[in-house]
Structures are given as C-alpha cells and as structure tokens.
C-alpha cells in the first residue's frame, strides 16, 4: 500500500504535538470509532483527568497506547514519532548516541527505543517470503581480531544466511538471519521461514546448503571468488552493502544485537524505491505492533 511522502517540516507540522500524535494512534487503532479491547463494545467516553477511554458497557479503561509498541511508555509520543522519522530519514541509519542528542533522552533510553523499532521492522518483513529466482549464501559478521583468521571459522564472528530475489538488472526483496552455525538444520529453518517452496534457487554448493534441494529447485555450483559476480551477483552486493552499513554508522555490532541491525538493514533495502514514504510506513508498522518486551541486556 502506498504511503504519503513526508519531509521533516511536514512531519513536525502533522505530529508536532502530543494531541496530534494521540489522534493519529487513535485513528490507526480504531478507524471506525472506539472499540473496547475487553468486550468489543463500540461506545466509550474520554476520561480527561486520566487520559483514558472508558467502555460504556464493561467500564474497562484503556489508553490509545495500550497494546501497542508504545505501551506503558514514559516518553511523549512526540519523541517516539520523531525518533521513527529520524531513524529512516537517513539511509546510513541512526546511532543511539545521535538519537539521544536529537530528542533529549539518555543513551540507554535511545538504545531501547531503537531496539523496539528494529523489532517492529523485523516482524513486518517476517510476513514476506521470497520467490522467483533467488540467490542464497552465507557470510560472517564481526569478531575482527588483528592477525586472526578471516571468513568461515574465524573466532568471534557471527554467521548469517542471506537470500536475495534476482530480478534481472536489479535485486528484489531480501532476507537475512543470524544463525548459531551454518548447518543443514539452520538452513532448513531459514528456508521454511523466508522462502516460498519450489523456487529456483542458486547457491555456491556449500555442503550445508544441499538440503535445500528437498524444497527448492536448487542449483548449487562451487563458485571461485572471481566468478561470484556472475553466478551470485546480488547476494554478494547485498553482503557488501550490509558490512559497509554496519561499519559506517555503528562501527560494528556485537552478536547480541546483530539480528536487530539486520532487521533494520533488510527493512530499508526492501523499501529502497519508496524512500520518501519510509517514515510514514514505519510509523504505521509501529502503531500496529503489539507491545515489545526486551530481553535483559548483558552488561
């Protein structure tokens, strides 16, 4: 569905007040009018002193943020909406430090906000599966150590699986997941989640990828590096862009948060032709999303 293109001035004009943000969230949740999340009754009234809606039947009280990504937030919706705009307005991404300065919150708060938004990005792309001619390969991210081994088997690196739709002179949609290891079991799971069955699939013939023949029209050819641009052009371009993105804005990431950054990269890549629409697309995805409870961070 096409979304409206908006620049920063237009964004602030529409979502520059708490009332305007709440109204947008209300329209997204209840486009036909209030509906009680407990009993489904379609009549309620606004309790101004508590900023809640109360159901006319069961008396259940609910806020416009309840049951959404913004559930129980202590931040203003203006800050949340602006964070969403800033996150996708720059194709290079947005660090937590920069966001904290832009919207006036601590680094910890900005980091948690970005993690929740990246989770919403990943869940939105998780509903799609790739089809047509698909290229697939593995890669290794992070773990740079001076004098250490590079590539497969290098210490401290996180393996990822990457699949890209090949549409002739351009790439289509992409899917990327961090995995514990590149083995047949993980490849099967990735394929089930991310690929439509019985598609034309190209790989470099890695032994762990041969299991794909059970569900796909798999063509695995051992591919020397100098021939990668001919047999698997788009997947290698995607991997190169991913590594540049991670190093350019975030200067590398740890394995603990890698999937969240992959979610952001994939979300941007899959919507690169609708760049001006990205802020409103992401806002809609966040407003539709259920509450996100982040796992405890390692410290």
N, C-alpha and C positions, 0 to 999 in steps of 0.2 A: 504494500500500500504506500502510495506516495505521501511524503510528509512535506510540510511547509519549510522552505529555506529561510533561515533567520540569521542575521548578523548580531553582534553584541548589543548594539543600540536598540534594535528591535526586541531582543530578548529581555533586556532590562526594562523596556517600556511595558512589556506584557507581564513579566514576572518580577517586577521590582518591589513589590510589597507582599507582606505575609497574606493579606486578604486575597490578592490575585493568585498566589500560589495555591492557597487552600481551595479556591474556587476551581482552579484547573484540576486539582486532585479530585474534588467532588464530582466534576463532570466526567472524569475518566472512570471513577468507581460506580457512579450512579447516573448514567446518561439519560435515563428515563425518570429520574427522581429518586429520592431516598428509598432504600430497601434495607430493612433490618437484617443484619448478618446472623441473628439468632433465630428468629421466627419467620423471616421473609416478608413481614408486613410492610406495606408501601406508604405508610404515613408516620411521620415523626415531627418533632419540633426542636428548634435550636435552643440549647441552654447556654445563653451568652456568658454567664458567670463562670462556667466550666469549659466553654468552647467545645461542647459535645452535642451530638444529636441523641434524643431520647425517643425510643419507639413508642408509638401511641397504643400498642397492644400489650407488649410484654415489659415495657418500661426499661428495656436494656439500653444502656448508654454506650455510644461509640464515637470516636473521633474520625476525621477524614483520613488520618494517617494509620489508624489501627488496621492490622492485617496487610500492610504494605511494607515496602523496603524501608520506609521512614518510621516504622512502628517504634513507639517509646523513645523517639529521639529527643535529645536536649537542645539540639540546634534548631535554628529557624529554617523554615522551608526555603526562604530566600537564599540562605547559604548553601543548602543542598542543591537547589536548582542551578545556582551559579557554578557550583563545582561540576555538575553534569555538563554544562556548556563548556567550561574551560577544558575539561578532560578530552573532549573530542574536537575542539576548535583548532588544535594544533596537531598535525599529523605525526609529529615526533613524540607525542604523549606528554604526560604531566607528572612530575615527581611530587611526593608528599610534601617535601620542603617548600616547593614553589606554591602548591595549593595552600599550605598553611599561611603563607605570607599574603596570598591573594584574598582569602576570605576571613582572615583574622582568627584562626584557631591554632591549637598546638599541633606539633608534628604528629603526635600519637593519634589525635583525632582525625587529622587529614589522612593519615595512613589507613585508618579503619574505614573511613568514608570511601576511599579509593578501592579498598578490598571488596566492599559490598557492591560497589558499582561494577567492578570487574566480574564478580559472581553473577550479577544480573546479565552482563554481556554474554558470559559463557552459557548460561541457561537459555538465553534467547537463540543462540546459534546451535545449541544442542538439539533443537527440534528438527533441524535440517539434516538430510543425508545426501551425500554426493552421488552423482550419476554421470552417465555418458562415458567418455574416455577419461580415466583417472590415472594420475601418476602418484606413486607412493614410495616413500623412502624413510630411512631413519637418520637421526643426527644426534649429536651430543652437545649439551649446553653447559657453560660454566666450568668451574673447577680448574681455572688456569693456574698452573704452577710452573715456575721457572725451571727449565731443563727436564720437565716431565714429559710423559708420553702424550701424544695428541690423538684425537679421534676415538674410535671404538676401543674400550678397555682402559682409557685414561682415568687416573684416580680422581675422584671428586666430581666427575661430570654426571649430569642427569640425562638419560636417554629420552628421546622424543620420537613419536611417529607422526609423519606428515603426509597428508593426501591432498592433491590439488586436481580440480577438474581442468582438463586441457580442451580449450575451445579454439583450436587453430592458432590464430595470431594473438590470442590473449588467454589469460587464465580465468577460470570461473571461480566457483566457491572453493574454500579451503577448510581443512580440519586439522588441528594439531593437538596432541595429548602428550603429557609427560607420563612415562611408564617406569615401573621398577626395573625392568630389563626388556631387551628386545628378544622375546622368545615367542614360540608358537602360540601359547596361551594368551599372551598380551595382544598379539597381532589379531587373533580371532575376536577378542573382545572389542578391540578398536574397530575392526571391520563391521561387526554387528551394530555398533553404536553409530558409526559415521558413514557407512557406505550402503547404497541400495544394493540388493542382491543381483547377481548375474550382470554386472557391468564389465566393460573392457578395462582391464587393469594392467598397468605397466610397472615393473619393479626392476631392481638391479640383480635379481636372482639370489639374494641372500637366503640362506637355508631356512631361517625362521619365517620368511615370507612365503615359502612354498605352500603353507597351509591355506593360503588364500584361494588356491585352485578349487577348494571344496565349495565355495560360494560365489566365486567370481570367474570371469573369463581371463585367467591370469597368464600374462606373458612376461616371464622373468628372464632377463638377459644379463649375464655378467657384463658390467659396464666400466671400462677404464675411465679415470677422471677426464681424460681428453675427449671422451665421447659422451660424457654426461649431458652436454648441451644439446645433443642430437636426440638421444633416447628419452631423457627425463629433464627437459629444459625448464619447465615451470616449477617443478618441485624444488630444484636446486636454486632457482631465483628466489623462491619463497623463503628457503632456509637462509640464504644470504641476507635477504632483507630483514628477517627476524633477528639474526645476530647483530646486524647494524643497529636496529631499533633498540635492542636491549642494552647495548654498549653505549649508544649515543645519548640516550636520555637518562637511563638508570645506572649506567656504568657497571652492568652485570647484575644478576639477581641470584639469590640462594635457591636451592632446590625446594625449600619450604613454601615459597610463594611463586614458584615458576609457573604453575598452571594458571594462576590468576593473571600473570602478564601475558601468557599465551592467549588467554581469553580475550584480552584487550587487542592484541595484535590481529587475531582472527576476525574480531568484530569490525575493526577498521578495514581490513583487507577485503572482506566480503561486501563492504558498502563503499568502496573507494570511488565509485562512479556517482555517488549521491552525497558527496562531502558536505555540501551546504545544508542538507537535510539531517545530518547526523545528530545535532543537539536535540532536536525535537523527537527523532526516532528513539534516541537513548532515554530521554525523559519519559516517553510513553512506556518503554520497556521497564523502567524503574518504578513507575506508578502502578504498573500491572503486577509487579513482582511481590511474592509473599515475603514476610519478614525473614531476615537473614541473621542467623546466629553464628558468629565467627568462632572457629575453633581457637582454643587457647594458644597464644603465641609463645614460642620458645624464646627464652631470654637468658 
